[in-house]
């Protein structure tokens, strides 16, 4: 029996890694005042097409249900959250919403890219302000800090700034031209300049496209960019400076301007950004920006939206590359027994410890003590039930880190286990 291509089972260790990121994410969302919700895993196909157009069919799982309706599995969390926000006419603004869950994409499977994977997502709906973008980027930066990731850079740009520069260079406001050139810029991270020029040579003037591609290579601080480019000819440069200033005021220093960040989706309408590990080849760990056009497409002309989403499995791969995945063992206790007669007492102790909310394991296969001890290596303590000690009302408590053993009262252990086990001890 095999799974469909691109799908996988998530075993205990992988789930523990996902829950580790989920825990840090939810802690920060609570700290920053983001409410938590889970959008539906199935949407009408027409809803998903609102965000990305009919071509999205090539990248998602869609089908007709038993009612002959065209539906699809969600490919991100943004669409569902925005559909929900747009439908809430009485929602208090600004509304800050977060989510964490699995999504489906019909991509070619490769390292760091799967057909089913997990995302974290935060969104702010309301009046468009630079401070909303700053809040989103600040929380994003803090999340990577809390996961102890190093070498993280947040590259920031303004979509309208690039569009206006394209219009200026090509002396045109043709929407299709702008869309094509933005796609060319978006490809520069994956293809060489020559490959891109060759791809577009029959449609656009090569010298002008080359000028745009050279522009897209500019990156650095405000001062560094102003040294190499005449920013007076750029619309929306002032907004970028205001955002950087707000982030500096918030203590977020791992940001830089990058004119090559445009985000491939057409619905972005302002500030855009992506998060990278400078020393990794995995690609963007998270990305987002302002997308007011999507709320308008859902019938809400009165609210804007900005947000960010990150790929959980790709972040886990980055943590593994940096060697900082934490030890994910719980403070568990193993109850062992020396013979069948002692098994009944061991079961009783196990149940009493579980009633005290202590994570407790016990062998169910009646293995000998040596085998039980081998299986208990992931426990913090082992409790050994033997006839000699039990006759005196005691059991043996073994520290599984240093191997030391002490005899403890069974009555005290079952009445007040925390005072004996001290599971908070490092």
PLY file of the C-alpha trace (Angstrom):
ply
format ascii 1.0
element vertex 426
property float x
property float y
property float z
element edge 425
property int vertex1
property int vertex2
end_header
0.00 0.00 0.00
1.39 3.38 -1.00
0.41 7.02 -0.49
-0.30 9.34 -3.43
2.85 11.02 -4.72
3.88 14.04 -2.68
2.03 12.92 0.46
3.60 11.62 3.66
2.82 10.33 7.12
3.97 12.47 10.02
5.62 10.38 12.70
6.03 11.32 16.36
9.29 13.26 16.02
8.02 15.28 13.05
4.77 16.04 14.86
6.77 17.11 17.92
8.77 19.53 15.76
5.58 20.95 14.25
4.04 21.34 17.72
7.23 23.06 18.90
6.78 25.77 16.25
3.03 25.90 16.85
3.64 26.50 20.56
6.03 29.42 19.97
3.74 30.85 17.30
0.63 30.79 19.50
2.51 32.23 22.46
3.56 35.23 20.36
0.11 35.64 18.81
-1.39 35.84 22.30
1.30 38.33 23.32
0.54 40.56 20.33
-3.25 40.27 20.63
-4.01 38.10 17.59
-7.13 35.97 17.93
-6.83 32.38 16.68
-9.12 30.61 14.22
-9.06 27.66 11.82
-10.51 28.39 8.36
-12.32 25.60 6.51
-10.02 23.08 4.77
-12.40 23.01 1.76
-13.42 26.10 -0.20
-15.51 26.71 -3.29
-13.18 26.73 -6.28
-14.55 30.16 -7.23
-13.35 31.55 -3.89
-9.79 30.36 -4.48
-9.89 31.72 -8.03
-10.78 35.13 -6.59
-7.25 35.33 -5.21
-5.20 33.80 -8.02
-7.37 33.45 -11.13
-8.41 30.34 -13.10
-4.77 29.30 -13.62
-4.64 28.28 -9.96
-6.29 24.98 -11.02
-2.88 23.79 -12.19
-1.48 24.13 -8.66
-4.24 22.84 -6.38
-6.44 19.84 -5.64
-9.97 20.50 -6.90
-12.96 18.28 -7.68
-16.75 18.14 -7.84
-18.54 17.04 -4.68
-21.68 14.89 -4.55
-23.78 18.01 -5.04
-21.91 18.70 -8.31
-20.28 21.79 -6.78
-16.71 22.66 -7.77
-14.70 22.68 -4.56
-10.99 22.59 -3.68
-8.66 21.89 -0.79
-7.21 25.07 0.65
-3.73 25.90 -0.66
-3.07 28.54 1.98
-4.76 30.04 5.04
-5.00 33.62 3.74
-7.98 33.04 1.44
-10.13 31.46 4.14
-9.23 34.09 6.73
-9.94 36.92 4.28
-13.21 35.38 3.13
-14.23 35.15 6.78
-13.13 38.71 7.62
-14.92 40.13 4.59
-18.16 38.44 5.67
-18.09 39.88 9.21
-19.84 43.21 8.71
-19.80 44.05 12.42
-16.21 42.95 13.10
-14.26 45.40 15.24
-11.38 46.93 13.28
-8.49 46.60 13.12
-8.98 42.84 13.40
-5.86 40.77 14.11
-6.30 37.09 13.25
-3.86 34.17 13.32
-4.03 30.57 12.15
-1.94 27.40 11.96
-2.76 24.33 9.91
-2.21 22.03 6.95
-2.55 23.10 3.31
-2.46 21.30 -0.05
-0.63 22.25 -3.26
-0.11 20.27 -6.44
3.58 21.26 -6.72
6.43 19.08 -7.89
7.67 17.48 -4.64
11.24 18.37 -3.63
13.24 19.17 -0.51
11.40 21.84 1.46
8.34 21.65 -0.82
5.56 19.10 -0.32
2.01 18.61 -1.56
0.70 18.61 1.99
2.45 20.77 4.54
1.80 23.14 7.44
1.63 26.92 7.56
1.46 29.58 10.23
-0.37 32.77 9.27
-1.16 36.19 10.74
-3.35 38.89 9.19
-4.49 42.42 10.08
-7.72 43.73 8.54
-8.71 47.39 8.70
-7.55 50.83 7.59
-4.25 50.54 5.68
-1.35 51.89 7.77
2.42 51.48 7.80
2.13 50.49 11.47
0.09 47.40 10.49
2.93 46.26 8.24
5.43 47.02 11.00
3.41 44.96 13.50
3.29 41.99 11.11
7.03 42.16 10.38
7.92 42.64 14.06
6.01 39.53 15.13
7.59 37.59 12.24
11.07 38.62 13.37
10.29 37.72 17.00
9.03 34.28 15.95
12.34 33.41 14.29
14.16 34.80 17.34
12.10 32.60 19.66
13.00 29.55 17.57
16.69 30.49 18.05
17.30 30.72 14.30
20.38 32.67 13.24
21.31 34.53 10.04
17.67 35.53 9.42
17.12 38.46 7.05
13.78 40.07 6.21
13.90 41.58 2.69
11.39 44.39 2.20
10.13 46.17 -0.90
7.12 48.11 -2.17
5.23 46.52 -5.03
3.91 49.87 -6.32
7.44 51.30 -6.29
8.59 48.59 -8.71
5.47 48.92 -10.86
5.92 52.68 -11.20
9.58 52.22 -12.13
8.62 49.65 -14.80
6.07 52.11 -16.21
8.72 54.79 -16.31
11.38 52.68 -18.05
8.97 51.24 -20.64
6.98 54.50 -20.93
3.80 52.49 -20.66
0.99 51.75 -18.24
-0.10 48.57 -19.94
-1.20 46.17 -17.16
-0.05 43.06 -19.05
3.41 44.53 -19.56
3.74 45.30 -15.84
2.53 41.80 -14.91
5.02 40.14 -17.29
7.96 42.22 -16.10
7.08 41.57 -12.45
7.09 37.85 -13.22
10.52 38.28 -14.84
11.79 40.02 -11.68
10.29 37.31 -9.49
12.25 34.66 -11.44
15.65 36.30 -10.93
16.26 34.34 -7.72
15.79 31.02 -9.58
17.14 31.77 -13.08
20.09 33.65 -14.54
19.64 37.07 -16.12
20.50 35.66 -19.55
17.82 32.96 -19.24
15.19 35.54 -18.38
16.24 37.91 -21.18
16.03 35.02 -23.65
12.55 34.09 -22.41
11.18 37.62 -22.91
13.25 38.83 -25.89
10.45 38.42 -28.44
7.98 40.47 -26.40
9.88 43.38 -24.87
12.88 45.58 -25.53
15.87 43.76 -24.09
17.79 46.87 -22.99
14.82 48.10 -20.95
14.18 44.69 -19.41
17.88 44.41 -18.57
17.68 47.78 -16.80
14.77 46.50 -14.69
16.63 43.31 -13.82
19.70 45.32 -12.77
17.41 47.49 -10.64
16.03 44.33 -8.99
19.53 43.41 -7.80
19.80 46.50 -5.57
19.59 45.71 -1.86
20.79 47.12 1.44
19.99 49.68 4.11
18.37 53.05 3.34
21.81 54.68 3.25
23.34 51.94 1.08
20.53 52.11 -1.48
20.64 55.90 -1.65
24.39 55.72 -2.38
23.96 53.53 -5.48
20.63 54.75 -6.89
18.87 58.09 -7.39
15.81 57.39 -5.25
14.27 60.79 -6.08
12.86 59.17 -9.24
11.07 56.44 -7.24
7.47 56.74 -6.17
6.64 55.24 -2.74
10.26 55.46 -1.56
9.01 57.58 1.33
6.69 54.77 2.50
9.58 52.31 2.55
11.63 54.73 4.66
8.73 55.20 7.09
8.41 51.43 7.49
12.13 50.94 8.13
12.03 53.79 10.66
9.06 52.20 12.47
10.83 48.82 12.58
14.02 50.38 13.95
11.90 52.06 16.63
10.50 48.62 17.53
13.99 47.14 17.82
13.76 45.09 14.62
17.17 45.32 12.98
17.39 42.26 10.70
15.66 43.97 7.76
16.93 45.38 4.48
15.50 46.82 1.29
15.57 44.47 -1.69
14.11 45.74 -4.98
13.95 42.15 -6.26
11.20 41.13 -3.82
7.86 41.50 -5.63
5.97 38.31 -4.59
4.62 36.42 -7.58
0.90 36.75 -6.85
-0.90 39.60 -8.58
-3.08 40.61 -5.66
-0.29 42.31 -3.65
-0.79 46.06 -3.62
1.89 47.66 -1.42
4.63 46.61 0.98
5.92 43.07 0.33
8.59 41.07 2.14
10.22 37.65 2.40
12.26 35.96 5.13
15.50 34.08 4.42
18.31 32.27 6.17
21.28 33.97 4.47
23.32 30.75 4.58
20.67 28.36 3.27
19.54 27.41 -0.23
16.03 26.37 0.86
14.42 29.62 -0.30
11.98 31.87 1.53
10.90 30.71 5.00
7.98 33.15 5.08
6.49 35.86 2.92
3.74 38.42 2.92
2.69 41.99 2.42
-0.31 44.22 1.75
-3.13 42.83 -0.37
-6.03 45.31 -0.24
-7.24 44.14 -3.65
-8.27 40.76 -2.19
-10.64 42.23 0.39
-12.12 44.34 -2.39
-12.56 41.23 -4.56
-14.54 39.73 -1.66
-16.80 42.79 -1.67
-15.21 44.86 1.12
-14.08 48.19 -0.32
-13.88 49.64 3.20
-11.07 47.49 4.63
-7.52 46.70 3.69
-5.42 43.68 4.61
-1.80 42.85 5.34
-0.29 39.60 6.52
2.39 36.93 6.38
2.55 33.14 6.15
5.43 30.77 6.78
6.14 27.16 5.83
6.55 25.05 8.97
8.39 22.08 7.43
10.86 24.40 5.69
11.54 26.17 9.00
12.15 22.78 10.63
14.66 21.91 7.88
16.42 25.23 8.52
16.57 24.54 12.25
18.07 21.14 11.51
20.63 22.73 9.17
21.63 25.06 11.99
21.72 22.21 14.50
19.28 23.85 16.89
16.29 21.52 16.96
15.67 21.19 20.71
15.49 17.88 22.53
11.77 17.25 22.51
11.53 14.66 25.27
8.87 15.09 27.91
9.51 14.55 31.60
8.13 11.02 31.58
8.12 8.29 34.20
8.38 4.56 33.48
6.94 2.04 35.92
8.80 -1.30 35.76
8.10 -4.61 37.48
10.32 -7.60 38.27
7.79 -10.40 37.74
4.16 -11.11 36.86
3.10 -10.85 40.51
4.42 -7.29 40.69
2.67 -6.28 37.44
-0.69 -5.68 39.16
0.90 -3.22 41.62
2.77 -1.55 38.74
-0.54 -1.01 36.90
-2.03 0.58 40.00
0.94 2.94 40.44
0.80 3.88 36.74
-2.89 4.80 36.93
-2.41 6.86 40.12
0.47 8.81 38.56
-1.59 9.51 35.44
-4.43 10.78 37.62
-1.85 13.24 39.00
-1.18 14.39 35.38
2.27 12.80 35.29
3.23 11.33 31.91
3.69 7.67 32.75
4.53 4.61 30.68
4.39 0.90 31.47
5.27 -2.16 29.42
2.16 -4.10 28.36
3.95 -7.09 26.83
5.24 -8.69 30.07
8.89 -8.35 29.03
11.62 -9.10 31.54
13.07 -6.28 33.63
16.13 -5.85 31.44
13.98 -5.30 28.31
11.68 -2.94 30.21
14.73 -0.89 31.27
15.94 -0.66 27.67
12.55 0.63 26.52
12.45 3.17 29.39
15.53 5.09 28.22
13.38 8.05 27.14
12.00 8.48 30.67
13.29 10.93 33.25
12.72 8.48 36.12
11.93 4.79 36.44
9.97 3.30 39.32
10.88 -0.35 39.89
8.38 -2.55 41.72
10.09 -5.54 43.34
8.88 -8.03 45.99
11.57 -7.26 48.56
10.98 -3.50 48.57
7.19 -3.87 48.24
7.08 -6.08 51.35
8.42 -3.08 53.27
6.02 -0.65 51.57
8.64 0.78 49.21
9.68 0.92 45.55
12.99 1.78 43.88
13.28 5.18 42.14
15.96 5.27 39.45
17.29 8.52 37.93
17.60 7.72 34.23
20.18 10.48 33.65
22.84 9.55 36.23
21.67 5.99 37.05
21.41 6.63 40.81
18.78 4.66 42.72
16.99 5.38 46.01
14.30 3.53 47.93
11.12 5.61 48.42
7.87 5.07 50.28
5.09 3.77 48.01
2.49 5.55 50.14
4.25 8.91 49.82
4.88 8.38 46.11
1.19 7.78 45.36
-0.11 10.48 47.70
2.30 13.26 46.69
4.24 12.13 43.59
5.47 15.59 42.62
7.40 15.97 45.85
9.21 12.70 45.12
9.71 13.00 41.37
10.51 16.72 41.14
10.01 16.67 37.38
10.83 20.36 37.10
14.45 19.45 37.86
16.65 19.96 34.76
0 1
1 2
2 3
3 4
4 5
5 6
6 7
7 8
8 9
9 10
10 11
11 12
12 13
13 14
14 15
15 16
16 17
17 18
18 19
19 20
20 21
21 22
22 23
23 24
24 25
25 26
26 27
27 28
28 29
29 30
30 31
31 32
32 33
33 34
34 35
35 36
36 37
37 38
38 39
39 40
40 41
41 42
42 43
43 44
44 45
45 46
46 47
47 48
48 49
49 50
50 51
51 52
52 53
53 54
54 55
55 56
56 57
57 58
58 59
59 60
60 61
61 62
62 63
63 64
64 65
65 66
66 67
67 68
68 69
69 70
70 71
71 72
72 73
73 74
74 75
75 76
76 77
77 78
78 79
79 80
80 81
81 82
82 83
83 84
84 85
85 86
86 87
87 88
88 89
89 90
90 91
91 92
92 93
93 94
94 95
95 96
96 97
97 98
98 99
99 100
100 101
101 102
102 103
103 104
104 105
105 106
106 107
107 108
108 109
109 110
110 111
111 112
112 113
113 114
114 115
115 116
116 117
117 118
118 119
119 120
120 121
121 122
122 123
123 124
124 125
125 126
126 127
127 128
128 129
129 130
130 131
131 132
132 133
133 134
134 135
135 136
136 137
137 138
138 139
139 140
140 141
141 142
142 143
143 144
144 145
145 146
146 147
147 148
148 149
149 150
150 151
151 152
152 153
153 154
154 155
155 156
156 157
157 158
158 159
159 160
160 161
161 162
162 163
163 164
164 165
165 166
166 167
167 168
168 169
169 170
170 171
171 172
172 173
173 174
174 175
175 176
176 177
177 178
178 179
179 180
180 181
181 182
182 183
183 184
184 185
185 186
186 187
187 188
188 189
189 190
190 191
191 192
192 193
193 194
194 195
195 196
196 197
197 198
198 199
199 200
200 201
201 202
202 203
203 204
204 205
205 206
206 207
207 208
208 209
209 210
210 211
211 212
212 213
213 214
214 215
215 216
216 217
217 218
218 219
219 220
220 221
221 222
222 223
223 224
224 225
225 226
226 227
227 228
228 229
229 230
230 231
231 232
232 233
233 234
234 235
235 236
236 237
237 238
238 239
239 240
240 241
241 242
242 243
243 244
244 245
245 246
246 247
247 248
248 249
249 250
250 251
251 252
252 253
253 254
254 255
255 256
256 257
257 258
258 259
259 260
260 261
261 262
262 263
263 264
264 265
265 266
266 267
267 268
268 269
269 270
270 271
271 272
272 273
273 274
274 275
275 276
276 277
277 278
278 279
279 280
280 281
281 282
282 283
283 284
284 285
285 286
286 287
287 288
288 289
289 290
290 291
291 292
292 293
293 294
294 295
295 296
296 297
297 298
298 299
299 300
300 301
301 302
302 303
303 304
304 305
305 306
306 307
307 308
308 309
309 310
310 311
311 312
312 313
313 314
314 315
315 316
316 317
317 318
318 319
319 320
320 321
321 322
322 323
323 324
324 325
325 326
326 327
327 328
328 329
329 330
330 331
331 332
332 333
333 334
334 335
335 336
336 337
337 338
338 339
339 340
340 341
341 342
342 343
343 344
344 345
345 346
346 347
347 348
348 349
349 350
350 351
351 352
352 353
353 354
354 355
355 356
356 357
357 358
358 359
359 360
360 361
361 362
362 363
363 364
364 365
365 366
366 367
367 368
368 369
369 370
370 371
371 372
372 373
373 374
374 375
375 376
376 377
377 378
378 379
379 380
380 381
381 382
382 383
383 384
384 385
385 386
386 387
387 388
388 389
389 390
390 391
391 392
392 393
393 394
394 395
395 396
396 397
397 398
398 399
399 400
400 401
401 402
402 403
403 404
404 405
405 406
406 407
407 408
408 409
409 410
410 411
411 412
412 413
413 414
414 415
415 416
416 417
417 418
418 419
419 420
420 421
421 422
422 423
423 424
424 425
